[in-house]
Amino acid sequence: MTEISETHTGKSCRVNKSYDGLVSIRDFIRWAASRFNEAELFFGHGSDNALDEAFHLVFQVLQLPWELPEPYMDCRLSLNEQGRVAELIERRISERKPLAYLVNQAWFCGQPYYVDERVLVPRSPIAELIQQQFQPWLMDVQVERVLDLCSGSGCIGIAAAHEFPQATVDLLDISEDALEVAGINIDSHELWGRVQAIRSDLFEAIDHAPEKPKYQLIVSNPPYVDAEDMADFPDEFSHEPELGLAAGEDGLDMARVILARAADFLDEKGLLVLEVGNSHWALRDEYPDVPFIWPEFEAGGHGILILDAGNCRKYQPLFSSRERRKQA
């Protein structure tokens, strides 16, 4: 049995009424997980399985805290709440849209961020490094300035601002749309004056500054998806901006430029933290002698390198020559 319902976007949505008889939070989480598995959805924008996705959907629609006491799981939903949850489940299935876009919210480093289809859904393992304050690699360095390069929603830079309350943070991105979203998040996290969003094609804006800034941390999650992976992506990824994903045949178009220029903007004891995802195999092959550090993550994830300022400078001629060769 289905009925036609008008969504918050003004579009009609067929809502499956097979949830008749379900009443509790627990009921709807179980039902949603079953529907998601049946529909063979792809999970990779904040969760990696149907049950976690269902949990996030129900809790965010009902605006419940993640640490909800167990007895509350058996609380009954009102008819209005049932309808709203069911509608979102149907949209997740029919539109194949990541949940974060449906609720305009994603969680990163334990905090909520506004997101929409102008930016990628935050999901970087860099979150774990931020929460560890980049130890042990940062050692006793006093972090006064951080650069979030290719910042998108601004979640990495804003999370770093929370971890390093004495630091100022620059968010650089080429997309005006992304910078607008970052501005929303700067406002919601009340970080005016300490975090600024700047339009820039990689380092371009700060390269033309009267005095080049020096950062103790340059953290970047740039586009790094190679051509083969772009062609094979599940439907969910079609809702994300291609500008934030595609990076040439081997996925290293942006990474090469960042490696070639990072030394110019790093403090003497600074760190470069660069995410290259599945393209890390291509990067290792291209630079077999560079002592990249590849952290392991308790929460899962891979493809993030760490390189200190000394090695960024030592290998800068190599990085620059390879970058010029690829551009030629």
Salt bridges, closest charged atoms under 4 A:
GLU38 OE1 - ARG35 NE 3.92
GLU53 OE2 - ARG92 NE 2.69
GLU70 OE2 - ARG26 NH2 2.86
ASP74 OD1 - ARG26 NE 3.02
GLU90 OE2 - ARG35 NH1 2.68
GLU95 OE2 - ARG91 NE 2.85
GLU95 OE1 - LYS97 NZ 3.53
ASP116 OD2 - ARG118 NH2 2.77
GLU117 OE2 - LYS97 NZ 3.03
GLU117 OE1 - HIS239 ND1 3.53
ASP170 OD2 - ARG145 NH2 3.16
GLU176 OE2 - ARG199 NE 3.65
GLU180 OE1 - ARG118 NH1 2.85
ASP207 OD1 - LYS212 NZ 3.28
ASP207 OD1 - ARG261 NH2 3.10
GLU236 OE2 - ARG92 NH1 3.09
GLU240 OE1 - HIS45 NE2 3.18
GLU240 OE2 - ARG123 NH1 2.84
ASP250 OD2 - ARG256 NH2 2.39
ASP253 OD1 - ARG256 NH1 3.90
ASP264 OD2 - ARG261 NE 2.77
GLU286 OE1 - ARG256 NH2 2.84
